[in-house]
């Protein structure tokens, strides 16, 4: 079944062969897992987002308008799950302190020391806004062409080029600030 197109596998799933969906999972798991890890910064959150994306795709498979472009449809579901997971994690990690004495007693480490312990490039990429991070990762990690990126995301080529350019400029500036 691995030689079948996405559309043929989808047709089989919709005709009642629910086991056929595992071939779509096998086809896209590695590629999309790598993307999710880069978007979310850790394997556990990425795996959760990926599983959720596959589950949602399976449940909504009848609504996939263009089965030949299943990968683009699944990518949009995954990108949305990653954005949601990232926003949820930020809300969970947000701590508001109103007591000035507590704020004064907090020991903060200089940015340089924090970056020395972490992979600097990954830390900086993780700080990009989700749309810029997504475009940058698709271009420079997944090594997709702009037409491939546009097909996957549904965004225009010029918008994607601008996001990648701005992300690269920001990363360059921040790397200059961090570099000794």
Helices and strands as residue ranges (DSSP letters): H 6-14, G 18-20, H 21-40, H 43-59, G 61-63, G 67-69, H 70-93, H 100-105, H 111-117, H 120-126, H 130-140, H 146-153, H 157-178
